[in-house]
């Protein structure tokens, strides 16, 4: 039987078969010996082949069908390994908050670079609009301007008050969408609003660190009532960029990608080379300095905890 992996709990996978039956499955042993650099050979969103286990309600995953794409993150504690967050995506939403907790630009940029590397269109969803005062709205406008100028659509919502959620429903319709972000940005509240009756657990913000507490432990895919699928992921505190060559990094910033063809040298690093179109645009204020700082940070392998 063929099916779709809709939940991963580490050693067990929930597979929705093409006949509409949900089966808990394990991986057949041979998957463990494949030369895969990731901690999880199967991810939510994967299409797989399963065989029922004799005299059991469970099944074995025996084959993985080719992936359209996937998105990956470096395991922070195991720098040589990585985790596939989800596979076969149409788009990715990064939920951003400017306070309680604050999402840093460095974290946003690392997520966007990762999405670019795996050719997954990304959108930024600025949540907790209900908390903004006048000054906050000005800062929000600045953030949105930076990312819209770089080519990323931005949306402002309040998951709690359900403000502007119709915009998101339209974007989500009939697509497979990954939803990611720091713990505490309101992912679970947002998903609860989009999926009436689901009632995912939501968490409080930790007073001492202003960071959210993890409420989602494993990736899970939900069918949307208006068409499409939404993949909820555990809140990410840290995002290490995985397996991106330094010479390719500029291409993963759309605004740098547009400029680099005008550099004097074809192998320009955009750091201190003469005739660099990127540095020229930075000097003229045509390239956002925070985005360039992120480029340098990733280029020099600086880790960020956002």
KEGUPA-788908 format. One record per atom (N, C-alpha, C): x, y, z. Coordinates in steps of 0.1 Angstrom, whole numbers, padded with zeros to 4 digits, always signed. Each point is the difference from the previous one (the first is absolute). Layout:
XYZ;...
This chain:
+0008-0012+0000;-0008+0012+0000;+0009+0012+0000;-0005+0011-0007;+0007+0013+0001;-0007+0009+0009;+0007+0010+0006;-0006+0009+0009;+0008+0012+0003;-0005+0009+0008;+0006+0013+0003;+0004+0000+0015;+0012+0003+0003;+0005+0001+0014;-0006+0013+0006;-0009-0001+0010;-0006+0012+0006;+0004+0003+0014;+0008-0009+0006;+0005+0002+0013;+0012-0008+0003;+0010+0006+0006;+0013-0007+0004;+0002+0001+0015;+0002-0011+0007;+0003+0001+0014;+0014-0006+0003;+0009+0001-0010;+0013-0006+0002;+0001-0014-0006;-0005-0010+0008;+0001-0014-0005;-0012-0004-0007;-0012+0007+0002;-0012-0004-0006;-0005+0011-0009;-0007-0004-0011;-0005+0009-0010;-0015-0003-0002;-0008+0011+0000;-0014-0002-0004;-0002+0002-0015;-0005-0010-0007;-0001+0001-0015;-0015-0001-0003;-0004+0010-0008;-0014+0000-0005;+0001-0006-0014;-0006-0012-0001;+0000-0007-0013;-0008+0006-0010;+0002-0003-0013;-0008+0006-0011;-0015-0005+0001;-0002-0010+0008;-0014-0005+0002;-0007+0008+0012;+0008+0009+0006;-0005+0008+0011;+0001-0006+0014;+0008-0011+0002;+0002-0006+0013;+0013+0005+0006;-0001+0002+0013;+0012+0004+0008;+0007-0012+0006;+0013-0001-0003;+0008-0012+0005;+0012+0005+0006;+0003-0005+0013;+0012+0002+0006;+0011-0009-0005;+0011+0006-0004;+0010-0008-0007;+0014+0002+0006;+0009-0010-0002;+0014+0001+0003;+0007-0001-0013;+0013+0003+0001;+0008-0001-0012;+0006-0014-0001;+0000-0005-0012;+0006-0013-0002;+0016+0002+0002;+0006-0010+0006;+0014+0001+0004;+0010+0006-0010;-0002-0003-0013;+0009+0004-0010;+0002+0015-0001;-0010+0008+0004;+0001+0015+0000;+0011+0004+0009;+0002-0007+0010;+0010+0004+0010;+0014-0001-0005;+0002-0007-0011;+0014-0002-0005;+0003+0009-0012;-0010+0007-0005;+0002+0009-0011;+0009+0011+0003;+0008+0005-0009;+0009+0011+0002;-0007+0013+0000;-0007+0003+0010;-0008+0012+0002;+0006+0008+0011;+0003+0013-0002;+0007+0008+0010;-0010+0006+0010;-0013-0004-0001;-0009+0006+0009;-0004-0009+0011;-0005+0005+0011;-0004-0008+0012;-0013-0007-0003;-0008+0004-0010;-0013-0006-0003;-0001-0003-0015;+0001-0013-0004;-0001-0003-0014;-0014+0002-0006;-0010+0001+0008;-0014+0002-0005;-0005+0013+0008;-0007+0008-0008;-0005+0013+0006;-0015+0001-0003;-0007+0009+0008;-0014+0003-0003;+0000+0006-0014;-0010-0004-0007;-0002+0005-0014;+0006-0010-0010;+0007-0010+0004;+0006-0010-0009;-0011-0009-0005;+0001-0004-0012;-0009-0011-0006;+0008-0013+0001;-0006-0010+0006;+0007-0013+0003;-0009-0012-0004;+0007-0011-0001;-0007-0013-0003;+0001-0007+0014;-0012-0006+0004;+0000-0008+0012;-0005-0014-0002;+0004-0009+0008;-0005-0013+0001;-0006-0003+0014;-0012-0005+0000;-0006-0003+0013;+0008-0011+0007;+0002+0001+0014;+0007-0010+0007;-0010-0012+0003;+0004-0012-0001;-0009-0012+0002;-0007+0001+0013;-0013-0002+0000;-0008-0001+0013;+0002+0012+0009;+0003+0012-0007;+0001+0012+0008;-0008+0011-0007;-0003+0011+0008;-0006+0012-0006;+0010+0009-0006;+0013-0003+0003;+0011+0009-0004;+0006-0004-0014;+0009+0008-0005;+0006-0002-0013;+0015+0002+0000;+0006-0003-0011;+0015+0002-0002;+0001+0009-0012;+0008+0011+0001;+0003+0008-0011;+0011-0007-0008;-0003-0003-0012;+0010-0008-0008;+0007+0008-0011;-0006+0011-0004;+0006+0008-0011;-0004+0015+0002;+0009+0008-0004;-0002+0015+0000;-0001+0004-0015;-0011+0007-0003;-0002+0005-0014;+0008+0012-0002;+0005+0004-0012;+0008+0011-0002;-0007+0013+0005;+0008+0009+0006;-0004+0012+0006;+0000+0011-0011;-0010+0009+0001;+0000+0012-0008;+0010+0010+0005;+0001+0001+0014;+0009+0008+0007;+0000-0004+0015;+0008+0007+0008;-0001-0002+0014;+0007+0012+0006;-0002+0002+0013;+0007+0011+0007;+0007-0006+0012;+0012+0004+0002;+0009-0006+0010;+0006+0010+0009;+0003-0005+0012;+0007+0009+0010;+0011-0008+0006;+0011+0007+0003;+0011-0006+0007;-0004-0003+0014;+0004-0012+0005;-0001-0004+0014;+0010+0008+0008;-0005+0009+0009;+0009+0009+0007;+0010-0007+0008;-0003-0011+0006;+0009-0008+0008;+0008-0010-0007;-0004-0003-0012;+0008-0010-0009;+0003+0007-0013;+0010+0008+0000;+0002+0009-0012;+0002-0007-0013;+0004-0013+0000;+0002-0007-0012;-0013-0006-0005;-0011+0000+0008;-0012-0006-0004;-0011+0011-0002;-0011-0004-0006;-0011+0009-0002;-0013-0007+0001;-0010+0008+0001;-0014-0006+0001;-0008+0006-0011;-0007-0009-0008;-0010+0004-0010;-0012+0004+0008;-0004+0013-0001;-0012+0005+0007;-0013-0005-0007;+0000+0000-0013;-0012-0004-0007;+0003-0001-0015;-0008-0008-0008;+0003-0002-0014;-0012+0003-0008;+0002+0002-0014;-0010+0002-0010;-0009+0012+0003;+0007+0012+0002;-0007+0012+0004;-0003+0009-0012;-0011+0007+0001;-0003+0010-0010;+0005+0014+0005;+0000+0002+0013;+0004+0013+0005;+0003-0002+0015;+0007+0010+0006;+0003+0001+0014;-0004+0013+0006;-0006+0000+0012;-0004+0012+0007;+0010+0000+0012;+0006+0012+0002;+0007+0002+0013;-0008+0010+0008;-0004-0005+0012;-0007+0009+0009;+0010+0008+0008;-0002+0013-0001;+0009+0010+0006;-0007+0008+0010;+0007+0003+0012;-0006+0009+0010;+0011+0010+0003;-0003+0013+0001;+0010+0010+0003;+0001+0002+0015;-0008-0006+0008;+0001+0000+0015;-0007-0012+0005;+0004-0005+0012;-0006-0011+0007;-0003-0012-0008;+0010-0007-0005;+0015+0003+0000;+0003+0008-0013;+0012+0006+0000;+0005+0007-0012;+0007-0010-0009;-0004+0001-0013;+0007-0008-0010;+0011+0009-0006;+0012-0005+0001;+0011+0009-0006;+0000-0001-0015;+0006+0011-0006;+0002+0000-0014;+0009-0011-0005;+0010-0003+0009;+0009-0011-0004;-0007-0013-0001;-0009-0003+0009;-0008-0013-0001;-0009+0000-0012;-0006+0011-0003;-0009+0001-0012;+0008-0002-0012;+0012+0006-0001;+0008-0001-0012;+0005-0015-0002;+0004-0006+0011;+0005-0014-0001;-0012-0009-0005;-0012+0002+0005;-0011-0008-0005;-0002+0003-0015;+0000+0012-0004;-0002+0004-0014;+0011-0006-0009;+0012+0000+0004;+0011-0006-0007;-0002-0015-0002;-0004-0006+0011;-0003-0015+0000;-0011-0003-0010;-0011+0008+0000;-0011-0002-0009;+0005+0002-0015;+0008+0010-0002;+0005+0003-0013;+0009-0012-0005;+0008-0005+0009;+0009-0011-0004;-0008-0012-0005;-0011-0002+0006;-0008-0012-0004;-0012+0004-0009;+0000+0012-0005;-0009+0005-0010;-0015-0001+0005;-0002+0004+0012;-0013+0001+0006;-0004+0014+0002;-0011+0005-0007;-0004+0014+0002;-0004+0003+0014;+0006+0011+0005;-0003+0003+0015;-0008+0013+0001;-0008+0001+0010;-0008+0012+0004;+0002+0002+0015;+0000+0013+0003;+0002+0004+0014;-0014+0004+0006;-0004-0006+0011;-0012+0003+0007;+0003+0006+0013;-0003+0013+0001;+0003+0008+0012;-0013-0002+0009;+0002-0006+0011;-0011-0004+0009;-0001+0010+0012;-0010-0001+0008;-0003+0008+0012;-0002+0015-0003;-0007+0002-0011;-0003+0014-0004;-0008+0007+0011;-0007-0008+0008;-0008+0006+0011;+0008+0007+0011;+0013-0004+0001;+0009+0006+0010;+0007+0013-0004;-0001+0004-0013;+0007+0011-0005;-0006+0014+0004;+0009+0009+0005;-0004+0014+0002;+0005+0007-0013;-0001+0013+0000;+0003+0008-0012;+0015-0001-0003;+0009+0000+0010;+0014-0002-0003;+0003-0014-0006;-0007-0009+0006;+0002-0014-0005;-0004-0002-0014;-0011+0007-0004;-0005-0001-0014;+0010+0006-0010;+0007+0010+0005;+0011+0006-0009;+0011-0009-0002;+0004-0007+0011;+0011-0010-0001;-0004-0012-0009;-0013-0004+0002;-0005-0011-0009;+0001+0004-0014;-0004+0013-0003;+0001+0005-0014;+0014-0001-0006;+0010+0004+0009;+0014+0000-0004;+0004-0015-0004;-0003-0009+0009;+0003-0014-0002;-0006-0005-0013;-0013+0003-0002;-0007-0005-0012;+0006+0006-0012;+0004+0013+0000;+0006+0007-0011;+0013-0007-0004;+0008-0004+0010;+0013-0006-0003;-0002-0013-0008;-0010-0008+0005;-0002-0014-0006;-0008+0001-0013;-0009+0009-0001;-0007+0001-0012;+0009+0005-0012;+0009+0009+0004;+0010+0005-0010;+0009-0011-0004;+0003-0010+0009;+0008-0011-0004;-0008-0010-0008;-0013+0001-0001;-0008-0009-0008;-0008-0010+0008;-0002+0002+0013;-0008-0009+0008;-0013+0006+0004;-0011-0006-0003;-0013+0005+0004;-0001+0000+0015;-0006+0010+0006;-0002+0002+0015;-0015+0002+0003;-0004-0006+0011;-0014+0001+0004;+0000+0003+0015;-0010+0008+0005;-0001+0003+0014;-0013-0006+0005;+0000-0008+0011;-0011-0006+0005;-0001+0000+0015;-0011-0002+0006;-0001-0004+0014;-0007-0013+0001;+0007-0011+0003;-0006-0013+0001;-0010+0000+0012;+0003+0008+0010;-0009+0000+0012;-0013+0007-0003;+0001+0011-0007;-0013+0007-0004;-0005-0004-0013;+0007-0009-0007;-0004-0005-0014;+0000+0012-0010;+0009+0009+0002;+0000+0011-0010;+0008-0004-0012;-0006+0003-0012;+0006-0002-0013;+0003-0015-0003;-0007-0009+0007;+0002-0014-0003;-0006-0005-0013;-0009+0008-0005;-0006-0004-0013;+0011+0001-0011;+0009+0010+0001;+0011+0001-0009;+0009-0013+0000;+0002-0005+0012;+0008-0013+0001;-0007-0012-0006;-0013+0000+0003;-0008-0012-0005;+0001+0000-0016;+0000+0012-0006;+0001+0000-0014;+0014-0004-0005;+0010+0003+0008;+0014-0004-0004;+0002-0015+0002;-0007-0005+0010;+0002-0015+0004;-0008-0009-0009;-0011+0005-0006;-0009-0008-0007;+0006-0009-0011;-0002-0013+0001;+0005-0010-0010;+0015-0001-0001;+0007+0005+0011;+0015-0001-0001;+0005-0008+0013;+0012-0006-0001;+0006-0006+0011;+0010+0011+0006;-0003+0004+0012;+0007+0011+0006;+0007-0004+0013;+0013+0003+0001;+0007-0001+0013;-0002+0012+0008;-0003-0001+0013;-0001+0011+0009;+0011-0001+0011;+0009+0010+0000;+0011-0001+0010;+0002+0013+0007;+0009+0000+0010;+0002+0012+0008;+0006-0004+0013;+0004+0011+0008;+0004-0003+0014;-0011-0005+0008;+0003-0007+0011;-0010-0003+0010;-0006+0013+0005;-0013+0000+0002;-0007+0012+0006;-0005+0010-0010;+0003-0002-0013;-0005+0010-0010;-0015-0001-0003;-0006-0011+0005;-0015-0001-0002;-0004-0010-0011;+0009-0009-0003;-0003-0010-0011;-0012-0008+0004;+0000-0005+0012;-0011-0009+0004;-0013+0008+0000;+0000+0012+0005;-0012+0009+0000;-0005+0002-0014;+0009+0003-0009;-0003+0002-0014;-0006-0012-0006;+0006-0012+0002;-0006-0012-0005;-0013-0004+0005;-0002+0003+0013;-0013-0003+0006;-0011+0009-0006;+0004+0013-0004;-0010+0009-0006;-0003-0005-0014;+0010-0006-0007;-0002-0005-0014;-0007-0013-0001;+0001-0008+0011;-0005-0013+0001;-0010-0002+0012;-0012+0005-0002;-0009+0000+0012;-0002-0014+0005;+0001-0002+0013;-0002-0013+0006;+0013-0007+0002;+0011+0005-0005;+0013-0007+0001;+0006+0001+0014;-0001+0013+0006;+0005+0003+0013;+0013-0006+0004;+0010+0005-0008;+0014-0003+0004;+0003+0007+0013;+0009-0006+0007;+0004+0006+0013;+0008+0013-0003;-0003+0010+0008;+0008+0013-0002;+0007+0002+0013;+0011+0007-0001;+0009+0002+0011;+0001+0015+0005;+0005+0002+0012;+0002+0013+0005;+0014+0004-0004;+0003+0013+0001;+0013+0005-0003;+0008+0000+0014;+0012-0005+0000;+0008-0001+0012;+0004+0014+0005;-0003+0003+0012;+0002+0014+0005;+0015+0003+0000;+0009-0010+0004;+0014+0004+0002;+0007+0001-0013;-0004-0006-0011;+0008+0000-0012;-0008+0007-0011;-0013+0002+0001;-0009+0006-0010;+0000-0009-0012;+0004-0013+0002;-0001-0010-0011;-0012-0009+0002;-0005-0005-0010;-0012-0009+0001;+0005-0014+0005;-0009-0007+0006;+0002-0013+0004;-0005-0009-0012;+0007-0011-0002;-0004-0009-0011;-0013-0007+0003;-0010+0002-0009;-0013-0007+0002;-0001-0011-0011;+0007+0001-0011;-0001-0010-0011;+0013-0008+0001;-0001-0013+0002;+0012-0009+0001;+0005-0006-0013;-0010-0003-0008;+0003-0007-0013;-0007+0007-0011;+0006-0001-0012;-0007+0005-0012;-0013-0007-0003;-0010+0007-0004;-0013-0006-0003;-0007+0007-0011;-0007-0007-0009;-0007+0006-0011;-0015-0001+0002;-0007+0011-0003;-0014+0001+0002;-0007+0003-0013;-0011-0006-0003;-0008+0003-0012;-0009+0012+0003;+0001+0010-0009;-0008+0012+0003;-0014-0001-0006;-0010+0005+0007;-0014-0002-0004;-0003+0007-0013;+0008+0010-0004;-0002+0007-0013;+0009-0005-0011;+0007-0011+0003;+0009-0006-0011;+0015+0003+0003;+0008-0010-0001;+0014+0001+0003;+0004-0006+0013;+0013+0000+0002;+0006-0005+0013;+0009+0010+0006;+0000-0001+0014;+0009+0009+0007;+0009-0009+0009;+0013+0003+0000;+0009-0008+0008;+0005+0009+0012;-0003-0005+0012;+0004+0007+0012;+0013-0006+0004;+0010+0008+0004;+0013-0005+0004;+0003+0005+0014;+0009-0008+0007;+0004+0005+0013;+0006+0014-0001;-0002+0008+0011;+0006+0014+0000;+0015-0001-0001;+0006+0008-0008;+0014+0000-0002;+0007+0011+0008;+0008-0003+0009;+0008+0010+0007;+0012+0005-0008;+0007-0010-0006;+0012+0003-0008;-0001-0006-0014;+0005+0006-0009;-0001-0005-0014;+0014+0001-0006;+0007-0012-0001;+0012-0001-0007;-0002-0002-0015;+0007+0008-0008;-0001-0003-0015;+0009-0012-0003;-0006-0009-0008;+0007-0012-0003;+0004-0002-0014;+0013-0004-0002;+0005-0005-0013;-0002+0011-0011;+0003+0012+0002;-0001+0011-0010;+0014+0004-0003;+0004-0001-0013;+0014+0005-0003;+0001+0015+0000;+0011+0005+0005;+0002+0014+0001;-0002+0008-0013;+0006-0006-0011;-0001+0006-0013;-0015+0001-0005;-0009-0008+0006;-0014+0000-0004;-0008+0009+0008;+0005+0005+0012;-0008+0007+0009;-0007+0012-0005;+0008+0008-0008;-0006+0012-0006;-0013-0002-0008;+0000-0011-0007;-0012-0004-0008;-0012-0002+0009;+0002-0003+0012;-0012-0003+0009;-0006+0013+0007;+0006+0011-0003;-0006+0013+0004;-0005+0007-0013;-0013+0000-0003;-0004+0005-0013;+0005+0013-0004;+0001+0010+0010;+0005+0013-0004;+0015+0000-0003;+0008-0009+0006;+0014-0002-0004;+0001-0007-0013;-0009-0010-0002;+0000-0007-0013;-0001+0009-0012;-0009+0010+0002;-0002+0010-0012;+0012+0008-0003;+0008+0002+0010;+0012+0009-0001;+0013-0007-0005;+0001-0012+0004;+0014-0007-0001;+0005-0001-0014;-0009+0000-0010;+0004-0001-0014;+0008+0013-0004;-0001+0011+0007;+0007+0012-0003;+0013+0002+0007;+0004-0010+0008;+0013+0000+0007;+0011-0001-0010;+0011+0006+0003;+0012+0000-0010;+0005-0015-0001;+0000-0007+0011;+0005-0014+0000;-0011-0010+0001;+0000-0010-0008;-0010-0010+0000;-0001-0008+0014;+0012-0001+0006;+0001-0007+0013;+0000+0009+0012;-0006+0012-0002;+0000+0010+0011;-0007-0005+0012;+0006+0002+0012;-0007-0005+0013;-0009+0011+0006;+0001+0012-0006;-0008+0011+0005;+0004+0004+0014;+0013+0000+0003;+0005+0003+0013;+0009+0013+0000;+0010-0001-0009;+0009+0012-0001;+0007+0001-0014;-0007-0007-0009;+0006+0000-0014;-0003+0013-0007;+0010+0005-0008;-0002+0012-0008;-0011-0003-0011;-0007+0010-0003;-0010-0001-0011;-0012-0009+0004;-0003-0001+0013;-0011-0009+0004;-0013+0008+0000;-0009-0005-0008;-0013+0007-0002;-0008+0000+0013;+0002-0011+0008;-0008-0002+0012;+0005+0011+0011;+0013+0001+0001;+0005+0010+0009;-0003+0015-0004;+0000+0002-0013;-0004+0013-0006;-0015+0003+0004;-0009-0010-0001;-0014+0002+0003;-0001+0002+0015;+0008-0006+0008;-0001+0002+0015;+0005+0014+0003;+0010+0005-0006;+0005+0013+0002;-0010+0011-0004;-0008-0003-0010;-0010+0010-0005;-0013-0002+0008;-0001-0009+0009;-0013-0002+0007;-0010-0007-0008;+0004-0007-0011;-0009-0007-0008;-0002-0015+0004;+0009-0004+0009;-0001-0014+0006;-0001+0002+0015;-0010-0007+0006;-0002+0001+0014;+0011-0006+0008;+0006+0009+0010;+0012-0004+0007;-0003-0013+0009;-0012-0001+0005;-0003-0012+0009;+0001-0013-0008;-0004+0001-0013;+0000-0012-0008;+0015-0003-0004;+0008+0010-0003;+0014-0002-0003;+0007-0006+0013;-0003+0005+0011;+0006-0005+0013;-0003-0015+0001;-0012-0004-0003;-0004-0014+0001;+0008-0008-0010;+0002+0006-0012;+0008-0007-0011;+0014-0002+0006;+0006+0010+0006;+0014-0002+0006;+0000-0010+0011;-0010+0001+0009;-0001-0009+0011;+0000-0015-0005;-0009-0003-0010;-0001-0013-0005;+0013-0004-0007;+0006+0009-0008;+0012-0002-0007;+0011-0005+0009;+0001+0007+0011;+0011-0002+0010;-0004-0011+0010;-0011-0007-0002;-0004-0011+0008;-0003+0004+0015;-0005+0012+0002;-0004+0004+0013;-0014-0006+0003;+0000-0007+0011;-0013-0006+0004;-0008+0011+0007;-0013-0001-0001;-0009+0010+0007;-0010-0008+0008;-0004+0005+0012;-0011-0006+0007;-0012+0009-0001;+0000+0009-0009;-0012+0009-0003;-0004+0007+0013;
